[in-house]
Amino acid sequence: MHSKQKSPGRMGPTETAKETQMRTIAALALAAFALAILPGSAPAGEGCKKFDVVSHIFDTADTDGSGTLSRQEYSDAGLERYGVAFDEYDVNSDGEASFEEYLDVYKRHHRAEGEIEV
């Protein structure tokens, strides 16, 4: 007897909203990475699309809508799996990562892939 596999992109009956959110954030992060490094994926003048993806990742992870990411929100979103610890984003050590802090670190890690237009 074969077990059915859940198709990607669809929430299964046992998947929680948090799991769906984490999968969405992972997909958005992958899209931002692709826009940043794949040749021809972000033609000149399309840095704003990178900004929109990065902004959406941040906003999706900011579950309380405060405009900052707490250590818990960062962890819950699974963002540490991309190799950057929360403390690197929390530049001023206030326990929160503002969008500006998040964007600055993102730009630093993706400098060679092109600019993000703001």
C-alpha positions as CSV (number, residue, x, y, z in Angstrom):
1,M,0.0,0.0,0.0
2,H,1.4,3.4,-1.0
3,S,1.1,6.4,1.2
4,K,-0.2,9.6,-0.4
5,Q,2.2,12.5,-0.4
6,K,1.0,16.0,0.3
7,S,1.4,18.2,-2.7
8,P,3.6,21.2,-2.1
9,G,1.9,24.5,-1.6
10,R,-1.3,23.1,-0.1
11,M,-2.0,22.9,3.5
12,G,-2.8,19.3,4.5
13,P,-5.3,18.4,7.2
14,T,-2.6,18.0,9.8
15,E,-0.5,21.0,9.0
16,T,-0.8,23.9,11.4
17,A,-1.1,27.5,10.4
18,K,2.4,28.0,11.9
19,E,3.8,25.3,9.7
20,T,2.2,26.9,6.7
21,Q,3.6,30.3,7.7
22,M,7.1,28.8,8.0
23,R,6.8,27.1,4.6
24,T,5.7,30.5,3.1
25,I,8.7,32.3,4.7
26,A,11.1,29.6,3.4
27,A,9.7,29.9,-0.1
28,L,10.0,33.7,0.0
29,A,13.5,33.5,1.4
30,L,14.4,31.2,-1.5
31,A,12.8,33.6,-4.0
32,A,14.8,36.5,-2.5
33,F,18.0,34.4,-2.7
34,A,17.3,33.6,-6.3
35,L,16.6,37.2,-7.2
36,A,19.9,38.1,-5.5
37,I,22.3,35.6,-7.1
38,L,20.9,34.0,-10.2
39,P,22.2,35.6,-13.4
40,G,19.5,37.5,-15.2
41,S,17.0,36.9,-12.4
42,A,17.0,40.6,-11.4
43,P,17.6,42.8,-14.5
44,A,18.8,46.4,-13.9
45,G,16.1,48.5,-12.3
46,E,14.3,45.6,-10.7
47,G,16.0,45.9,-7.3
48,C,12.6,47.1,-6.0
49,K,11.3,43.5,-6.5
50,K,14.1,42.2,-4.3
51,F,13.1,44.9,-1.7
52,D,9.5,43.8,-2.0
53,V,10.4,40.1,-1.4
54,V,12.7,41.0,1.6
55,S,10.0,43.3,3.0
56,H,7.4,40.5,2.7
57,I,9.6,38.0,4.4
58,F,10.1,40.5,7.3
59,D,6.4,41.3,7.5
60,T,5.4,37.7,7.4
61,A,7.8,36.8,10.3
62,D,6.6,39.9,12.3
63,T,3.5,38.0,13.6
64,D,2.6,40.6,16.2
65,G,2.7,43.5,13.6
66,S,5.0,45.5,15.8
67,G,7.3,46.5,12.9
68,T,10.2,44.6,14.6
69,L,11.2,41.0,14.9
70,S,11.7,39.6,18.4
71,R,14.1,36.7,18.9
72,Q,11.1,34.4,19.2
73,E,9.5,35.6,16.0
74,Y,12.8,35.2,14.2
75,S,13.2,31.7,15.6
76,D,9.5,30.7,14.9
77,A,9.9,31.8,11.3
78,G,12.9,29.5,10.9
79,L,15.1,32.4,9.6
80,E,18.3,31.2,11.4
81,R,18.4,28.3,8.9
82,Y,19.8,30.8,6.4
83,G,23.0,31.1,8.4
84,V,22.5,34.4,10.1
85,A,22.0,34.5,13.9
86,F,19.4,36.9,15.3
87,D,22.1,38.8,17.2
88,E,23.6,39.9,13.9
89,Y,20.3,41.5,13.0
90,D,19.8,43.1,16.4
91,V,22.5,45.7,15.8
92,N,21.7,47.9,18.7
93,S,21.1,45.0,21.1
94,D,17.6,46.0,22.2
95,G,16.2,42.5,21.7
96,E,14.4,43.5,18.5
97,A,15.4,43.6,14.9
98,S,13.9,46.6,13.1
99,F,13.3,46.4,9.3
100,E,16.2,48.8,8.8
101,E,18.5,46.5,10.8
102,Y,17.2,43.5,8.9
103,L,17.6,45.1,5.5
104,D,21.2,46.4,6.3
105,V,22.3,42.9,7.2
106,Y,20.6,41.4,4.2
107,K,22.3,43.8,1.9
108,R,25.7,43.1,3.6
109,H,25.3,39.3,3.0
110,H,24.1,39.8,-0.6
111,R,26.4,42.6,-1.6
112,A,27.9,40.8,-4.6
113,E,24.5,40.0,-6.0
114,G,23.4,43.6,-6.6
115,E,21.7,46.4,-4.9
116,I,18.2,46.5,-3.4
117,E,16.4,49.7,-4.4
118,V,14.5,51.3,-1.6
